[in-house]
Each structure stands twice: as C-alpha cells, then as structure tokens.
Amino acid sequence: MLALKPQKFALSFTCGSITFMASFGIMKGPYEHLVSMFTADRMLFTTIYFGSILATLYLTCTKGGMKGYALVLIASGKSDCC
C-alpha cells in the first residue's frame, strides 16, 4: 500500500500518531503531558515531530501526482523515524 498510495498510508499513520499522543495526554493529564513534551531537552524532538505531522497532513491533502508522491513519502518518513 505504501508503494502504490502513500497518501492513504500517511493519513492513516498520522491519525494514529495523533491518537497515540492524545492517549498519553489522557493518561498523564493534558497539562502535565504538554509540559513534559516542551521541556528543554525534548524541545527539538517535539518540534520535529509536530512539524512532520503537520507537513504530512498538508502534503497529503494538497499535493497530487508524482511530486506529491515523493513529498508525502519524505514527510511521513520523518514522522516515522521520530
């Protein structure tokens, strides 16, 4: 599925990541979870993670064709490695 339609995979994977992060927020408490994510030692990771999620959602919904294919693969790969 990833090789043929990366937009479908990226959308499902990104929604799963958002749900996973929300579940941590429910378990720890939303405020405590956000505070722990934005500490100085985690700031770089948090910025890259949220940036790649936003980039994946934007590219999935706006770009098409071969250019969109490559861009979605790159953006979803970044959110997967983080």
N, C-alpha and C positions, 0 to 999 in steps of 0.2 A: 504494500500500500504506500509506503514511504517513497519508493522509487517512481510510482505512477502518479500519485496525487499527494504531494507533500502538504498542500494547503489543508486537506482534510485531517491528516495526521497532526499537523502543527496546531490546528484549532482544538482538537481533542486533547492533545498533550498539554497545551497551555491552560485550558479549562481545568484539567486535572491538577496542574501545579497550583493554580489559584485556590482550588478546593482544598488541597493538601495544606497550603499555608493558612487558610481560614480555619481548618481543623485545629492547628496548633494554637491559633488565637482563641478558639473556644476553650481548649484545654487549659491554657495558661492564663487566660484573661486577655482581652484585646489590648488594653493599655500596656500591660507587662510585656506582651509579645512584641508590640511595636517598639517599646523602649529597648528591649534586648536586641532587636534587629538593627537599631540605629546607634549602637554603641560605636566607639571609635575603632575598635579592632574589627568590626563587622561591616563598617560603612561601605567599603569598596565592594565586597560581595553583594550586599543589598542593592547597591546602585546598579551593578552589572546585571543582577538577577531581574530586578524590576524593569530595567531598560530593555533587556532581551525579551521579556514578556510583552511589553508594550510594542516593541518593534515587530515581534511575531504577529500580534493581533492586527497591527496596522497593515503590514505587508500582506497578510492573509486576506484581509477584506478589501484591499485597494489594488494590488498588483496582479496582473494576469500574464499568461504566456510564459515564454522561456525565461524572461528577465525575472518575473515573479517567482518562477520555479526555483531559480538559483538563490534569490534573496531570502525566500522563506526557508530553504534548507540551511542557509548560513545562520539566520536568526534563531531558528529552532535548535540548531546545534549548539549555539551559545547558551541557551537556557537549559539544555540537557546536560552540558558539562558542568554547570554551576550547581 
